[in-house]
Amino acid sequence: MTLRFRLWVIAALTVFALAGAAAPSFAGIVLSSNMNVQTTDSTNISNTQWIAAPFRSTSVLTTITDVNLDVSATSNYAGGDLSVEIWTASNAGPTAFMQSIRKSPFVSTPVSITGLSVMLQPNTDYAVVARGNVFNSYTVLGQPRSGTVRWFSTTNTTHTGDGFVSGRWISNDSGVSWNSSGRTHKMSVFAAPAAVPEIDPATGGSALSLVAGVLAMIEQRRRRATLVA
């Protein structure tokens, strides 16, 4: 085995081994938040009435890591799943479903969704859409009615994060059409730059040990071949 070939083998094995030991690192920071401002009002979310809160990615923050919504149960909530989704958006409202980030019964306030890795395009408009999916019905005077939860809103535009966008959209036909409003629903969106691989010291050491073992085996076979010749 020539010296050049052995050096090539070392480099290739090291790259593959360390690639296997690399893990993406996410450190979410505030992209958009108004969770700490005073509440002005609330609007019900139901199976047919959906609410969308806008935000915008930046040139750097393009991976959603956490989303929190100031949502609370009402006396009309009788169980059923609350869905939270990421949609693409324009000035006219949400344009297309992108990814579901939650589908489970309402448990507590706020609704916190963590451990996400939702990739966004830089400097692009998006919306967090909340809807019933499917809320159980409750009965009033013998008549069934759709259950609801409420999403708190504010007229205060105080916020943190470069991706904050004020206003909201409401759909009363299950997302077919959207109407805008001056109120802004309370939420926070955390995001991170695109993942940068980090080497885990434990697995990185094991990978290098593997490389060393393979090279030792190659060298041993080379010596045996030399003796036979």
Buried (B, 14 or more C-beta within 10 A) or exposed (E): EEEEEBEEBBEEBBEEBBEBBBEEEBEBEBBBBBBEBEEEEBBBBBBBBBBBBBBBBBEBBBBBBBBBBBBBBBEBBBEBBBBBBBBBBEEEBBBEEBEEBBEEEBEEBBBEBEEBEBEBEEEEBBBBBBBBBBBBBBEEEEEEEBBBBBBBBBEBEEBBBBBBBBBBBBBEEEBEEBEBEEBBBBBBBBBBBEBEEEBBEEBBEBBBEBBEEBBEEBEEEEEEEEEEE
